[in-house]
Amino acid sequence: MQANSGSGKTTLMERMIPAFVMEGLKVSVIKHAHHEFDVDRPGKDSYRHREAGAAEVLITGARRRALMHELRSAPEPKFDQLLEHFSPCDIVLDEGFKSESIPKLEVHRPLSGLPLLFPCDPNIVAIAADKPPRTPLPQLDVNEPKTVAYFIIDYVGFKVSAPIHRTAVAVNV
């Protein structure tokens, strides 16, 4: 998803995912943090192991697992390299990789007063807004997440009644 901060990208993605799942699609999400972030906290065992020099720490339990890979002085991995970490899925929704050349959906809130991003990014294929702007691109209602999800399904060419076993498609939402 491509949009300015505070436009509702995360909320829209959160509300679209159940529509994909209802159609039998396995969805993964990759979120780029544009600032320093850490899922670990000082004092936790995993934090102590990383601080001691471990390159990776895998935390696992009965319900989920999290792998932390310490980059140290290595460059930030490229988008395609990060996709290799996912288990097989049908769609990878991406939030925050603005410079990637993948299909993008712009979320726009005219009341924000901010300009549309699509004129400067040829990878934007549609706009989801609460008030449709005048553009040649397909217009979607940001308040209708199921409709937005079905637009993406159609755009990537999935036949929802077809058997699963598709190649993952990355879509920047």
C-alpha positions in Angstrom: 0.0 0.0 0.0 1.3 3.4 -0.8 0.1 6.5 1.1 1.0 9.2 3.5 1.2 8.5 7.2 -2.1 8.4 8.9 -4.2 7.7 5.8 -5.5 4.3 7.0 -3.2 1.9 5.1 -2.8 -0.5 8.1 -6.5 -0.4 8.9 -7.5 -1.2 5.3 -5.0 -4.1 5.1 -6.3 -5.5 8.4 -9.8 -5.3 7.1 -9.0 -6.8 3.7 -7.1 -9.9 4.9 -10.3 -11.8 6.0 -11.7 -11.5 2.5 -8.6 -13.1 1.0 -8.7 -15.8 3.7 -12.4 -16.5 3.0 -11.5 -17.2 -0.6 -8.9 -19.8 0.5 -5.9 -17.6 -0.2 -2.9 -17.7 2.1 -1.8 -14.1 2.8 1.4 -12.9 4.3 2.4 -9.3 5.1 5.7 -7.5 5.0 5.9 -4.1 6.8 8.9 -1.8 6.4 9.6 0.2 9.5 10.9 3.6 8.4 12.5 4.2 11.7 14.5 2.3 14.3 12.3 -0.4 15.8 12.9 -3.4 18.0 10.5 -6.2 18.9 12.9 -7.3 21.7 13.3 -5.6 25.1 16.3 -5.2 27.4 16.4 -7.8 30.1 14.6 -10.5 28.0 16.6 -13.7 27.3 16.4 -13.1 23.6 17.8 -9.6 23.9 20.6 -10.8 26.1 21.6 -13.5 23.5 21.6 -10.9 20.7 23.6 -8.4 22.7 26.1 -11.2 23.4 26.6 -11.6 19.7 24.1 -14.2 18.4 23.4 -13.6 14.7 19.9 -15.0 14.9 17.5 -15.7 17.8 14.4 -17.8 17.2 11.7 -17.5 19.8 9.1 -20.2 19.5 6.0 -21.3 21.4 2.8 -23.2 20.8 1.1 -20.4 18.9 3.8 -18.5 17.0 7.5 -18.0 16.4 9.6 -15.0 15.7 13.1 -15.0 14.1 15.2 -12.0 14.8 18.2 -11.6 12.5 20.8 -9.1 13.7 22.1 -7.1 10.8 24.8 -5.3 12.8 26.9 -3.6 10.0 25.3 -5.5 7.1 23.2 -3.5 4.7 19.4 -3.7 5.0 18.2 -6.6 2.9 16.4 -5.9 -0.4 12.7 -6.5 -0.8 13.2 -9.7 -2.9 15.6 -11.1 -0.3 13.0 -10.5 2.4 10.3 -12.4 0.4 12.5 -15.5 0.6 11.8 -15.7 4.3 8.1 -16.4 3.8 6.6 -19.9 3.7 4.6 -20.6 0.5 1.6 -18.3 0.2 -0.6 -16.8 -2.5 -0.4 -13.0 -1.8 2.2 -10.9 0.0 0.8 -7.6 1.0 3.5 -5.0 1.5 3.3 -1.8 3.5 6.1 0.7 3.3 8.4 -0.4 0.4 7.6 2.7 -1.6 10.5 2.5 -4.1 9.8 -1.1 -5.2 8.6 -1.6 -8.8 5.5 -3.7 -7.9 1.8 -3.1 -8.3 0.6 -0.6 -5.7 -2.7 0.6 -4.4 -2.7 4.2 -3.2 -4.8 5.1 -0.1 -5.8 8.7 -0.3 -7.7 10.9 2.2 -8.5 14.2 0.4 -9.2 15.9 3.8 -5.5 15.4 4.7 -4.7 18.1 2.1 -1.8 16.0 0.8 -1.4 15.5 -2.9 -2.0 12.2 -4.7 1.1 10.1 -5.1 0.1 8.3 -8.3 1.3 11.0 -10.7 4.9 10.4 -9.5 4.7 6.5 -9.3 3.8 4.6 -12.4 3.4 1.4 -10.3 0.2 2.7 -8.7 -2.7 0.8 -10.3 -5.7 2.0 -8.4 -6.7 4.5 -5.7 -8.7 3.7 -2.6 -10.2 6.9 -1.1 -13.2 8.0 0.9 -13.9 10.7 -1.7 -12.9 9.6 -5.3 -10.3 11.9 -6.8 -10.3 12.7 -10.5 -7.9 10.3 -12.0 -7.7 7.9 -14.9 -7.0 5.0 -12.4 -9.6 2.7 -11.0 -11.4 4.2 -8.0 -12.1 2.1 -4.9 -14.0 3.0 -1.7 -11.5 2.8 1.2 -14.5 2.0 3.4 -15.3 -1.2 1.4 -12.2 -3.4 2.2 -13.9 -6.5 0.7 -14.3 -4.7 -2.7 -10.6 -3.6 -2.5 -9.5 -7.2 -1.8 -11.5 -8.5 -4.8 -10.0 -5.8 -7.0 -6.6 -7.1 -6.0 -7.6 -10.7 -6.6 -8.9 -9.8 -10.0 -5.8 -7.6 -10.7 -3.3 -10.4 -10.0 -5.4 -12.8 -12.1 -6.5 -15.3 -9.4 -9.6 -17.3 -10.0 -11.0 -17.7 -6.6 -12.7 -21.0 -7.4 -9.5 -22.4 -8.9 -7.4 -24.7 -6.7 -4.7 -23.1 -4.6 -1.0 -23.8 -5.6 -0.2 -20.4 -7.1 2.9 -18.4 -7.2 3.0 -15.7 -4.5 2.3 -12.2 -5.8 3.6 -9.2 -4.0 1.2 -6.3 -3.9 2.1 -3.0 -2.2 -1.0 -1.8 -0.5 
